[in-house]
């Protein structure tokens, strides 16, 4: 028996998450059920996709993730289970949620959920709570070993998944460009899609870097920041560039909130540019 890990944009203010737990426990009372997060911003598929990337690679082979950020619930969007290159599974609507895992970890195979078999009995006339009726139910059956992956439903090509638009980081001359993919929710650190190795092709620890953040062609932030190993290398309230837990480049304010301090946002439309400070020595 594997573990089941749940992610939604439902919040904790009502019984929706508890209902998903209940379905999973009815399927297999001894099943381990855990939370990734239920604090995804409402309808924010991009954020759901990124939080999966942040987490999936650290759970054991066989773990089943259920991710429900589903503004198209009840529509013609597909319901799928993906097997990742790490041997874990993701049960989700096919609406872009698999984007970051597919691009960074990789998907091995993909199956449509056959709802004639893998759906909570008695729920066929309910169209707005697939998180409970389809995804939690199917995920629990897969994690508990009641079904195997081949019994989820018919196999379809991995490259048929819906993908959100992304833009790879680039190093051109003395400039590195990328996007602000997500924020560290509690602390407001900005996580970019710029890999550490790409960044260190231009910058060494201890050097100063000019950072420019723009949104839809308008500059939202400009500053000169130190590239440091950890936050305490700068005074409280000072900004810095560092390597985050996914081995990408990030921006932070020591004991502050970079996102709120400068009124910034996240997603593929938020661009960042790095270049060595002109006073380099």
C-alpha positions as CSV (number, residue, x, y, z in Angstrom):
1,X,0.0,0.0,0.0
2,X,1.4,3.4,-1.0
3,X,0.5,6.8,0.4
4,X,-2.0,9.3,-1.0
5,X,-1.1,13.0,-1.1
6,X,-3.8,15.6,-1.8
7,X,-3.5,19.1,-3.3
8,X,-6.5,21.4,-4.0
9,X,-7.5,25.1,-4.2
10,X,-10.4,24.3,-1.8
11,X,-9.1,25.8,1.4
12,X,-10.1,24.5,4.8
13,X,-13.2,26.6,5.4
14,X,-15.8,23.9,4.6
15,X,-16.0,20.1,4.4
16,X,-14.7,19.6,0.9
17,X,-11.2,18.3,1.9
18,X,-12.6,16.2,4.7
19,X,-15.0,14.6,2.2
20,X,-12.0,13.6,0.0
21,X,-10.4,12.1,3.1
22,X,-13.6,10.3,3.9
23,X,-13.8,8.7,0.4
24,X,-10.2,7.6,0.6
25,X,-10.7,6.0,4.0
26,X,-13.8,4.2,2.8
27,X,-11.8,2.7,0.0
28,X,-9.0,1.7,2.3
29,X,-9.3,2.5,6.1
30,X,-5.5,2.0,6.7
31,X,-4.4,4.2,3.8
32,X,-2.0,7.0,4.6
33,X,-3.5,10.2,3.5
34,X,-1.4,13.4,3.5
35,X,-1.7,17.0,2.4
36,X,0.5,18.8,-0.1
37,X,-1.5,22.0,0.2
38,X,-5.1,23.1,0.0
39,X,-4.0,26.8,-0.2
40,X,-3.5,27.1,-4.0
41,X,-5.0,30.4,-5.2
42,X,-8.5,29.8,-6.6
43,X,-8.4,28.5,-10.1
44,X,-4.6,29.0,-10.4
45,X,-3.6,26.0,-12.5
46,X,-0.1,27.4,-12.9
47,X,0.5,27.4,-9.1
48,X,-0.9,23.9,-8.8
49,X,1.5,22.7,-11.5
50,X,4.5,24.3,-9.8
51,X,3.6,23.0,-6.3
52,X,3.6,19.5,-7.7
53,X,7.1,20.0,-9.1
54,X,8.2,21.3,-5.7
55,X,7.0,18.1,-4.0
56,X,6.7,15.1,-6.2
57,X,10.4,14.2,-6.5
58,X,10.8,13.9,-2.7
59,X,8.2,11.1,-2.1
60,X,8.8,7.4,-2.5
61,X,8.1,5.5,-5.7
62,X,4.5,4.4,-5.9
63,X,3.1,7.5,-4.1
64,X,-0.1,8.7,-5.6
65,X,-0.8,12.5,-5.8
66,X,-4.3,13.9,-6.3
67,X,-4.2,17.5,-7.6
68,X,-7.5,19.3,-8.1
69,X,-7.4,22.9,-9.4
70,X,-10.3,22.5,-11.7
71,X,-12.1,25.6,-13.1
72,X,-13.5,23.4,-15.9
73,X,-15.0,20.7,-13.7
74,X,-17.9,18.9,-15.4
75,X,-16.8,20.0,-18.9
76,X,-15.1,18.1,-21.6
77,X,-11.6,18.4,-20.1
78,X,-10.0,15.0,-19.6
79,X,-9.5,13.2,-16.3
80,X,-6.1,11.4,-16.2
81,X,-3.5,9.6,-14.2
82,X,0.1,10.2,-15.2
83,X,3.0,8.0,-14.2
84,X,6.1,10.1,-13.6
85,X,9.7,9.2,-14.5
86,X,10.2,8.9,-10.7
87,X,7.6,6.1,-10.5
88,X,5.0,8.2,-8.7
89,X,1.5,8.9,-10.0
90,X,-0.6,12.1,-10.4
91,X,-4.4,12.0,-10.6
92,X,-5.7,15.2,-12.0
93,X,-7.8,17.0,-14.6
94,X,-5.8,17.4,-17.8
95,X,-5.9,21.2,-17.8
96,X,-2.2,22.2,-17.5
97,X,-1.5,20.9,-14.0
98,X,1.1,18.4,-15.3
99,X,3.1,21.1,-17.1
100,X,6.1,21.6,-14.7
101,X,6.4,17.9,-13.8
102,X,6.4,16.9,-17.4
103,X,9.1,19.4,-18.4
104,X,11.4,18.9,-15.4
105,X,10.9,15.4,-14.0
106,X,9.3,13.8,-17.0
107,X,6.2,11.6,-17.6
108,X,6.5,7.9,-18.4
109,X,2.9,7.2,-19.4
110,X,-0.6,8.6,-19.2
111,X,-4.0,7.0,-18.9
112,X,-7.6,8.4,-19.1
113,X,-9.7,7.6,-16.0
114,X,-12.5,5.2,-17.0
115,X,-15.3,6.6,-14.9
116,X,-17.6,3.6,-15.6
117,X,-15.3,1.8,-13.2
118,X,-13.3,4.4,-11.3
119,X,-15.9,6.7,-9.8
120,X,-17.5,6.8,-6.4
121,X,-20.7,4.6,-6.6
122,X,-23.8,6.7,-6.6
123,X,-22.1,9.9,-7.8
124,X,-22.8,9.7,-11.5
125,X,-25.3,12.5,-11.5
126,X,-23.0,14.9,-9.7
127,X,-20.9,17.1,-12.0
128,X,-19.1,19.6,-9.8
129,X,-17.1,17.6,-7.2
130,X,-14.9,15.4,-9.3
131,X,-12.2,15.9,-6.6
132,X,-14.2,13.7,-4.3
133,X,-16.1,11.5,-6.8
134,X,-13.4,10.7,-9.4
135,X,-9.9,11.8,-8.3
136,X,-9.9,11.0,-4.6
137,X,-11.7,7.7,-5.3
138,X,-9.4,6.7,-8.1
139,X,-6.3,7.8,-6.3
140,X,-7.2,5.9,-3.2
141,X,-7.9,2.7,-5.2
142,X,-4.5,3.0,-7.0
143,X,-2.6,3.8,-3.8
144,X,-4.2,0.9,-1.9
145,X,-3.5,-1.6,-4.7
146,X,-7.1,-2.3,-5.4
147,X,-6.4,-1.4,-9.0
148,X,-3.1,-1.2,-10.8
149,X,-2.1,1.5,-13.3
150,X,-3.3,-0.5,-16.3
151,X,-6.8,-0.6,-14.7
152,X,-7.2,3.2,-14.5
153,X,-8.4,3.3,-18.1
154,X,-7.1,3.5,-21.7
155,X,-3.5,4.6,-22.4
156,X,-3.0,7.8,-24.4
157,X,0.1,9.5,-25.6
158,X,2.1,11.5,-23.0
159,X,2.6,14.4,-25.4
160,X,-1.2,14.8,-25.6
161,X,-1.4,16.5,-22.2
162,X,-2.5,20.1,-22.0
163,X,0.5,22.3,-21.3
164,X,0.6,25.8,-20.0
165,X,2.9,28.2,-21.9
166,X,6.4,28.4,-20.4
167,X,9.5,30.3,-21.5
168,X,13.0,28.8,-20.9
169,X,15.7,30.8,-19.2
170,X,18.4,32.1,-21.6
171,X,22.0,33.3,-21.4
172,X,22.8,35.7,-24.2
173,X,26.1,37.6,-24.0
174,X,26.3,39.2,-20.5
175,X,22.6,38.9,-19.8
176,X,20.5,36.1,-18.4
177,X,16.7,36.2,-18.8
178,X,14.0,34.2,-17.2
179,X,10.6,34.3,-15.5
180,X,9.3,34.6,-12.0
181,X,7.6,31.3,-11.7
182,X,6.3,31.4,-8.2
183,X,6.6,32.9,-4.8
184,X,7.6,31.4,-1.4
185,X,4.1,32.0,0.0
186,X,4.9,32.7,3.6
187,X,8.1,34.7,3.1
188,X,7.5,36.4,-0.3
189,X,10.8,35.1,-1.9
190,X,10.6,35.1,-5.7
191,X,11.6,31.9,-7.4
192,X,12.8,32.1,-10.9
193,X,13.1,29.5,-13.6
194,X,16.9,30.3,-14.0
195,X,18.9,27.2,-13.1
196,X,21.9,27.7,-10.8
197,X,24.4,26.3,-13.3
198,X,23.2,28.7,-16.0
199,X,23.4,31.7,-13.6
200,X,26.9,30.7,-12.4
201,X,28.1,30.8,-15.9
202,X,27.9,34.5,-15.5
203,X,28.1,35.3,-11.8
204,X,30.1,34.0,-8.8
205,X,29.1,34.2,-5.2
206,X,29.8,37.5,-3.6
207,X,29.4,39.5,-6.8
208,X,26.8,42.1,-7.4
209,X,24.1,41.7,-10.0
210,X,21.7,44.1,-11.7
211,X,18.2,42.6,-11.6
212,X,15.3,44.0,-13.6
213,X,11.7,42.7,-13.3
214,X,9.1,43.6,-15.8
215,X,5.5,42.8,-16.4
216,X,3.8,43.1,-19.9
217,X,6.6,45.4,-21.0
218,X,6.6,47.7,-17.9
219,X,9.5,47.7,-15.5
220,X,8.3,46.9,-12.0
221,X,11.6,46.6,-10.1
222,X,15.3,47.5,-10.7
223,X,18.0,46.9,-8.2
224,X,21.6,45.8,-7.5
225,X,21.8,42.7,-5.3
226,X,24.5,40.6,-3.8
227,X,24.6,36.9,-4.9
228,X,25.0,35.1,-1.6
229,X,24.8,31.6,-0.1
230,X,22.2,32.4,2.6
231,X,20.1,35.2,4.0
232,X,22.2,36.2,7.0
233,X,25.0,37.3,4.7
234,X,23.1,40.6,4.3
235,X,21.7,42.8,7.0
236,X,18.0,42.5,7.9
237,X,15.8,44.4,5.4
238,X,18.4,44.0,2.6
239,X,17.7,42.1,-0.6
240,X,19.8,39.4,-2.1
241,X,20.0,36.7,-4.8
242,X,20.4,33.1,-3.6
243,X,19.9,29.5,-4.8
244,X,16.5,28.0,-3.7
245,X,15.6,24.5,-2.7
246,X,15.0,23.5,-6.3
247,X,18.5,24.6,-7.4
248,X,17.1,27.7,-9.2
249,X,17.9,31.3,-8.7
250,X,15.6,33.3,-6.3
251,X,15.4,36.8,-4.8
252,X,14.6,37.6,-1.1
253,X,14.7,40.2,1.5
254,X,16.4,39.1,4.7
255,X,13.5,38.9,7.3
256,X,11.2,40.7,4.8
257,X,8.9,40.0,1.9
258,X,10.2,40.8,-1.6
259,X,6.8,40.1,-3.3
260,X,4.9,42.5,-1.1
261,X,7.6,45.1,-0.8
262,X,7.6,45.9,-4.5
263,X,4.1,44.9,-5.4
264,X,5.2,42.1,-7.8
265,X,3.5,39.0,-9.1
266,X,4.4,35.6,-10.5
267,X,3.8,33.6,-13.7
268,X,5.2,33.4,-17.2
269,X,4.2,37.1,-17.9
270,X,6.6,38.3,-15.1
271,X,10.1,38.5,-16.7
272,X,13.5,38.9,-15.0
273,X,16.8,40.0,-16.4
274,X,20.2,39.6,-14.7
275,X,23.5,41.2,-15.6
276,X,26.8,41.8,-13.8
277,X,26.8,45.2,-12.1
278,X,28.7,47.7,-14.2
279,X,31.1,48.4,-11.3
280,X,32.3,44.8,-11.2
281,X,35.8,44.5,-10.0
